[in-house]
Structure formats: C-alpha cells, structure tokens
C-alpha cells in the first residue's frame, strides 16, 4: 500500500507491518481511497514534547499528535511517541502492539476530521476505533 509512509526516528524496530495491518482495515472501513497518503512518524517523548509545545502550547509529551492535511490526496501526518505508547501499554495491561494500533487508528481518525472534544464526538470516535481494532484482532 503505497499511500502509507512510515518513518521511525526512535529505534531499529520495524513498525510498518502493524501500521499497514491497521490502516488497510481502517481505510476500508472508513471508505477512504487507498490513494490518500498518510504519514506515520514514530518519535521520542522529547520530540513529542517539543511538537506539543510548539503547536499546541502544551509543554508536555502526549501519545499521539495529528496534523491533518488540507491538500487533496493527503490525509496528514500522525506522530506517535513510542516511549509513551510503551508506558501506556504497561499501565493499561495490554500489549504494545495493541497500544500502537490504538494510536495509529486514533491519529488516522483525527486526520479524517473526527474529534473527541465532547461526549457525543467521543462516543462516535471511540466506537469507530474499537470496531477497527476488533477487526484486526487487537483486543484489550
């Protein structure tokens, strides 16, 4: 699937298989053309803290940060903090793969314009996340 770019700025791990597995299903379930490019960028907690401070005015790390694109054929950039994902997987008692899958889908849905700023938006977005994750067998 050429519409998915994966950049790992943290370690030597190959996250492409989990990214493609999750996003192939997400593209299909959300009826998004496979030609729409999305960039998944794995970064450190420090890099995420810098981006969060620069773009959101929040000077702390976060797990995922999405920059939707306004260019036709591009969904946007999804930054994922690998270290934060590892910590959250331990804290939530599920696998690192499940946490990565969740963050990938979460960022993807933000790139499509979904949000969770209020209870009804959260219900819709989180329901879609769970449906996609269940289809690729990444359970809690």
N, C-alpha and C positions, 0 to 999 in steps of 0.2 A: 504494500500500500504506500505509494509514493507521497501521499498527502500528509504523512506523519513524519515530522522531523524530531529526532531525539538527540539532545545534547547533554552530556554528563560532565559537569565541571567539578565533581566531587571525588570520584574514585574510579576504579577499573571495572566495576560491575557493569554488566550488560542489561540494562533495564528495557531495551527495545522489545523483547518478547512479551512482557507484561503490558507495556504501553500499547502495542499493536493488538494484543488479545482483547483488551478492554475497549479500545477505541473503535475497532472494527465493529464490535457489537453496539457500541454507543452510536456510531454513525448510522448504522442500520436502524436501530430502534427509534432514533430521533429523525429519521428520514433526511439525513444530511448527505449531500453529494460527496462521493469519495474524492472529488477533485478539490474540495475545500481544504486548504493547508492549515495544519495546526502545528505549533512548535511546543514541545515539552522539554523544559530545561531543568535539569537537576542541579541544585546549588547547595552551598553550605548554609548553616544557620546564620553565620555572619553576613554573607552576601544577601540573604533574605532580609535580615535586619536593616541593611543599608537600603535595599529597594523599598521596603515598607516605610522607612523614614523619609526617603526622597519623594515617593509617590503618594503616600497616604498620611504622612505626618505622624506616623506611629513608630516610635523608636524602640521596637522590639521585634523579635522574629515571629513568623507565622508559618503555618504548614504549607499553604498554597496561595499564590498570588496570580491573578489572571488579568491580562491586558487584551481585551477584545480588539479585533482589527476593524477598521472602517473601510478596508479595501476589499472589493469583490473577489471572491475566491480564496480569501484568507479568514480563518476563524480567530487567530490571535496567538498570543504567547502565554503559556502556563508554566510558572516557576514553582518548583516543588523543593522544599527543604528536606533533604534525605535524612539528616540527623533528627529533625523534628518528627518526621514520619516514623523513624525507629523508636523514638521515645514514646510516641502516641500508641504505637502497636503494643509495646510493653504495658503501658498504662491501661489500655482498653482490653488487654488479654486476647488479642488476635494476632495473626501473622503479619509480618512486614509486607508481604505481597498483598494482603487484603487492605492494609492501610494505603499502600501505593495505589492500588486500584481505586479506592475511595477518593483519594486526592486527585487522581487523573480524571475521573468522572466529574468530580466537583468542579475542577477547573474548566473542563470541557463545557459543562452546562453554563457556567458563568460566561464563557466565550460566546455561547448561543443567546445570552441575554437573560438567563434565569438568575434569580437572586433569592435571598432569604432574609430580607430586611424586616418583614413582618410575618406573623404566624401563618397566614394563608399562602404566601410565597414560599415559606419554609416547607410547608406541608407538600406542596407540588414538587419543589426541587428535590427534597429528601426522598420522596416516594419514587421519583424517576431514578435517583442514584441507586436505591435499593433494588429496583427492578433490573437495572443494567448489571449490577454486581451479582445478583442472583443468577442471571442468565449465563454469566461467565464463571459461576460456581465459586465466587469469593464471598463466603459467608462469614458472619461474625462469630 
